[in-house]
Amino acid sequence: MKFYEMVIGLEVHCQLATKTKLFCGCATDGFGAPANSRVCPVCTGQPGVLPVLNRRAVELAFQAALALDCELAKTSIFARKNYFYPDLPKAYQISQYEEPFSVNGMLDCSLKDGSTKRVRIHRIHLEEDAGKLLHSIGAEELDYSLVDFNRGGTPLIEIVSEPDMRGSEQAYAYLTALKKVLQYVGVSRCDMEKGEMRCDANISVRQAGAEKLGTRAEIKNLNSFKGVRDALEYEFRRQTEIIESGGRIIQETRLWDSAKMATFSMRSKEEAHDYRYFPDPDLVPMDADCAWVGQLKAALPELPAARRSRFISEYRLSSYDAEVLTGDRALADFFDAAAKGLSVEAAKIAANFMNTDLLGKLNATGTPIARSPVPPGNLKALAILIENGTLSSKLGKDVFAKMWETARSPDALVSELGLSQVLDEAQIKAWVDSALAGNARAAEDLKQGKERAIGAIVGAVMKLSKGKANPALVNRLIKEAVTGL
């Protein structure tokens, strides 16, 4: 298989974070609600009704395009995509075809090896979602199908990439980066369990180094990033084996079965002419006013890649720490608030506490960062206490644990518990002398130049001081004492 490469393009559907549907006033909170309880004559296609475009949906769609560096069309047109399927009450879907609202974008993705992969965005267009077909209820298989139109008419954007990805890991990285951008901007919650982010993968196989694309298969029913990766790996093996055996790949739509870890044929792949697209006569062209677009662009937050770069340059964080802290906008906002005005060293201390202690507690308890009992100001105060020597790193962790339990400030806890670091040289020297007397072998090894032996002596001092002795003073006084022996 090393003589072949997979060529991947992804079509990602994201539900826009609006309160109402794309062309009517029905609520978009239908997930988990009683079937057909979020419907009206417009979204169920009753005779004589007319669609009215949701302005907020357009704003979010345009902001997604701007965040992905797309070109916005001055004018775009809604089209009817015709196909007869029970989940479309009108027998067509309102979408965009020849004149979408945005084209020619790009997204940079961080790969595991530390490199960056740029994936071009072919187009983004607006469309309404279909309903949901039910072929079973619980464990009961039905000999008929039911349809729930709650999500029918929900506003979506479809983000179509160019076939720029050359492996399942690149596809995974692209989806991860895309989800992060959309969530940062507030375009979509991207909750895949609720169907708010769905992906169809197009994959073909060709000999490595070839320019001509192979015949592609489209894989549907992918409801997780892991599912996308697994399906692509399987499909690569399937297509390669067919080619190697002298067979021919047919263009088709396939479904992914996560239980069997395999794809299977669903239908032959449709072409655009099969949908008989034509401009929707009930909707006027959508014009992008320059001043309005400028306002949307100005309202964009600092995007993940830019924020990651700033954290590395401004606070001297490692690439790993910066990646973790910018993985979620709320987390990045928290760190920005905690690190504001801190020195580089104190900011690093704050970052370390966030990536280990704070995230550990949040994940273990299922607490969102917005409800953390340790607010940014208290984390900032803790970092300052450690930087100025009031607390050792070990005592800092003990204080953090108390901060989490009590929601109190570190200054109050240090004062109340008497946890301030000991800086008195005379007191520390007494502990050092006692530790050397109790660790004669380690003292002799250190005197002979075996630097690692100092660890046992430092540990003994810390035990005697209950962790309060200043580590730098401890190390210096031990070496001075040993040198003087």
N, C-alpha and C positions, 0 to 999 in steps of 0.2 A: 504493500500500500504506500510505501515511501515514494513510489513513482507517480502517484496520483495526489491531487489536492482537491479539497472541497472548496466550492465557491458559494458564499452565503449572502443572501439579502433578507432582511427582516421587515415585516409589516406589523407595526405595533398600534393597537387601538387603545386609546386612553379616554376614560370617562372624565369629562370636564367637571370641576368642582362647583357646579351651579346648584341652586336650590330647586330650579324648575327645568322642565324639558326644553328641547331645542326649538320647538314650534308651538308650544302650548303652555298653560300654567300649571300642569300637573307636577306634583313633587317628585323628586328623583330619589327619594328615600325608600324605594320599593323593595330593596333587598330584605328578605325575611318577613315582609308584610303579607297579609292575606292576598291570594292571587286576584289579579284584576281589580285591586283597590286603589290604584294610582292611574286611572285612565279617564279619558273624556272623549267626546266625539271627534276631536282633532287627531289625537294619537291612535285612535282605533279606526280612522279612515271612514267615518260616516259621510254619507252624501251631503253635499252643499257646504261643507266646512272649508275654511282657508287657514293655512299656516301663517304664524306671525313669528319672525325671527327673534331669538333671545339675545339681546345686546350683550349681556354679561358673558355668554358663551363665546361670542365673537371676540370680546376683550381677552379672555383667557387663551383662546386659540392663537390670537396674534402675539400675545406675550410668549407663548411656547415657541412660535416661529422666530421671534426676535432673540430668545435665549439660545436657540440652536443656529443662530447666524444665517437665517434664511432670507431670501429676497421676497419682499411682500409685493403682491400684484396690486396695481392701482385699482383694477376691477376684477372681480371673480364672479362666477356664475354657479348656481345650484342646478343640479341635473337629476333626472329620475333614472335610477338604476333598476331595470325591470327584471324581476324573476318571480315565478310562482312558487311560493313556499308558505306554509301555514303561519309562520311567525311574522309575516308582513301583511297586515290587514288591508293595505292599499294595493297589494300586489306589486309594489315598487318601493324602493328605499330612496329617500332624498339624500343625495351625496353631491360630490363635485367630481368632474371628470376632466374635460379639456381645459378648463380654466380654474385651477385650484387657487387658493388665496396665497400660497407660498411655495417656493421652489429653491433648490440649490443651497442647502445648508450644510453644516458639518458638525461633528462631535468628536472630541478627542477623548480616548479611553485609556486608562492606566492598566497595563498588563502585569502579570505576576512577576515577570523578569525585570520590572522597573522601567520598561520602555513604554512608549505611547503609540497608540494606533489611532489614526484619523479615519473616521467613517463618514462618507459623504451622505447627506440627506437628499434624496431625489425630490420629494415633495411632501407637503403636509396639507391635508384637506379636512374640511368639516363634513360630518354626516350624522344621521340619526341611527340609534341602535335598533335592533330588531327585538321581538319578543323572545320568550323562552319556551321551548317545547319540552314537555314532560312525557316520557315513555314509561315511567314507573313511579310509584309512590312508596317510599320506604323500601321494604323488601318485596313489595308486590309488583310483579310485572303486569303491564296492561296490554290488552289486545287492541288498544286504541291509543291515541295521543291526546294530551291536553295542552293548551297554550295559555301562558300567563303573559299579558301585555304590560305588566308593571314597568319593565325597563324599555319597552318600545317607545321610541322618540327621545330617549336619553341622549344628550349631546356627547359626541365623540370627536376626537381628532384621530386620523390615521396617519402615522408617520412612516413613510416608506424610505428605506435606505437604498443606496446603490449596492450592488453585489461586491462589496469591498472586503468582506471578512473571509479569512482563509482557514478558520478552524473553530471548533466549538467553544474554546476558551475565549477567543476574540468576540464571539457572539454573546457569551456570558458577560464579558467586560462591557460591551456596548450597552446591553440591557441595564446593567447596574448603573452605568454613568447616566443613561437616559432617565431612568427612574429618579435618580438623585436630582437632576436638573429640574424635572417637572415638579417634584415635591418642593424644592427650594423656592421656585417661582410661585407656588400655590396653584398651579394649573390643574393638578389632579392629586388625589390622595394615593392613587396607584395601589389600592388594596386588591391584590390578585385573588384573594379568597372571595371577594365580593364581585369579581369580574370587572373591576375598574381598570385593569391593565391586562390585555390579552395579546398574544403574539402568534402570528403565522410565519413559518420559516420556509424560505425558498432555497433549495440546495441543488447544486449540480456538481458533477465530478468531471475532471479533465486531467490529462497528463500534466505533470509538473512542468512549468515553463511555457505551456501552450497559451495562445492568446484567445482562441475561439472558445466561447462558453459551451458547456455541455447542455443536454436536455435536462430541464429542471423538474423537480417535484415540489409541490407545496404541502407542508405538513401543518395540519390544524389540530385543535384540541390540546394546545400547549398551555397549561395553567400555572407553570412555575419556571423560574430560570433554570433550575436543575433539569426539569422536563425538556426544555429547549436543548440543553447540552446533551442529554442522553439520546434524544430523538435524532439529533444531527449525527452523533457518532454511529448510531445504528444505521441510519439511512446512507451514510458514507460507505459503510461496509457492504450494505445491500447493493448499492449501485456499482461499487467497484467489482464485486463478485460477478455481477451480470456482464459488465464490460470485459472482464478477464475471460469469461466463458464464451465470448463471442456474441452475446445477446445485445439487445437494443433497449435503451431506456425510453419509456413512454412518458409524455407529459401528462401528469395527473395530479389530483388532490388526494392526499393520504391522511389518515388519522393516526394519532399516537395512542397506544395502549400502554399506560404506565405499569399495569400489573404484569403484562407479558413482556414489557420492555421491547416492544416492536411496533413498527408502523404497518398499516394495511390499507389497501386501496379503497377509496371512497367513491370517486367518480373521475371521469376524464376532466382535465383542467379546461375551464372556460376561457375564451378570449374576450376582449372588450366588446366586440360586435355582438356577442351572445346576449349581452345585457341591454342592447338597444337604448343606449344613453341618448337623452335629448334634454334641452334646457327646460327646467320646471316653469310652466307658464304662470304659476301662482306666486312666484317669488321674483322680485326685481333683482337686478345685478347688485352685488355688494361692493361699494366703493370704500377705499381706504383713505380717509382724510389725513393729510400729512401732519397737521397740527395734533390731531388725535393720536396718531401713531407715535409722534414724538413724546406725548404724555405717557403713553404705555411703556415706551422704552426707558423714560426717566424713572418710572416706578419700579423697574426691575431691581431685585436685590443683587448683592455681590454673588456671583455664581460660584459653584463648588471649586472649579479648577483655579479660579482667581484667588479664592479665599485660601485654598491649600498653599498656593505659592506665597501668599502674604504671610501666612503663619510660619512658613519655613524661613522667609527672609527677615521678617520683623521680630520673631520670637526665637529664631534659631532652632526650631523644632526639627526632629528627624522626619523623613518622608513618611515613615510608618505612623508616627504620632499625629502628624498633620492630616493624614488620610483618615484616621479614625475620628478625629475631632471634627472633620468636615463631612463625615458620613451622613449627618442629619443636620438640618438647618437649626433646629432648636438647640442641639448640642454645641454647634459652632457659635451660636449667639451667646450661650452660657459661658463658653470659654472666653469670648471676646470681652464680656462684661467682667469676668474674674481677672483677666490679664491686663485690663486697661490701667495704664500708669505704673505697671510693675517693671522692674528691671528684667533683663533677659534671663538671668538665673532664677529669679522668683517665678517668672512666667513658665519656665521649664518645670519647676516644682509643682505649680498648679496643674500643668498638663499631665504630669505623671500621676498625680492624685486623681485626676478625672479619668484617665485611661485605665487605671487599676482599681482603686478603692471605690470611687463614685460609680463608675459603670458596673463594677461588680455588684454593688448594693442594689442599683437600679434594676439590673437584669435578674438578680436573685429574688427580688420582691415584686417584679412586674410593675415598678413605679416609673411613670414617664418623667423626663427631666424637668418638666414644668412643675411637678409636685415634689421635687427633691426637698427633703428637710434641711439640706445644706445649700443655702442660696449662694450665688456667685460672690457676694460681698464677704461671706464667712470663709469661703475657700481662699479668697484673695488675702484675708487677714491671716489665715493659717500659713500660706506661702511666705508671707512677710516674717512671721515668727520663726520659721525654719531658716530663712535666708539670714536674718540678723543674729542667729545663734541662740535665741531664747529657747527654742526647742530643737532637739536632735531629730533626725529623720524617723527614728524608731518611736520616740515620744509623739511625733507628729501623727503617726498612724494611730496611736492610742487615742489622741485627742480627736482625730477625725471620727473614729468609731463612736466616741461620746457625742460628737456634734450630730452624727446621724441619728442617734438614739434620742437626743434631747432637743434638737433644733436650736441649740444655744451657740453663742459666738465662741471662738477659740480663746479669746482673751479672758472671758469670764471663767471658762473651764480651767485654764492654766492657773489662774489666780486661786480659784476655789480648791483645786486638787493639789496645788503646790508642785506643779510639774515643770517649772522653769529649769532650764539647763544650768548645771553648775559650771561656773567659769573661775571659781576660786582655785588658784594654782596650789595653794597649800593643802587644801582639802583633797584635790585630785592627786597630789604627790603622795599623800598618806595612803590613798587607795592603790596607787601604783606600787608603792613599797610593799604593801600587803600582798598584792597580786604576784609580784616577783618572788616573794618568799614562798608562796604556795605553788609556784611553777618554776622551780629551779632549773629543770631540764630545758624548758622552753627558753628561759633567760640565757642559758649557756649556748643553746643553738643560735639564738639571735646574736649573741656576742661573736659567734664564729661566722657570722655573715649570712645565716639562713633566714632571710627576710620573712618567709611564710610563718615562722615561729611566733611572730608578733601577734598573730590572730588569737592564740590561746590566752595571751596576757591581756590583750584588749578586752576579750570576752569576760575575763575574771574581773577587770575593773568595772565594766558595765554592770555586772551582776552585783558587785559591792555597792555601786552608786544607784542601783535600780534604774539604770538607763539614763541617768541625768547628767553624767559627766560629758563634757564637750569632747567629741571624738578627736578633733585636731589637737587639743591640748593633751589628751591621753597619749596619742601616738608620739608627740614631741617629748613628753616627760619620760615615757618608757625608754625611748632611744637615748635620752640624756643619762638616765639612771644606769642603763646597760653599759654605755660608753665609759661611765665613771667607775665601773666595777673593777 
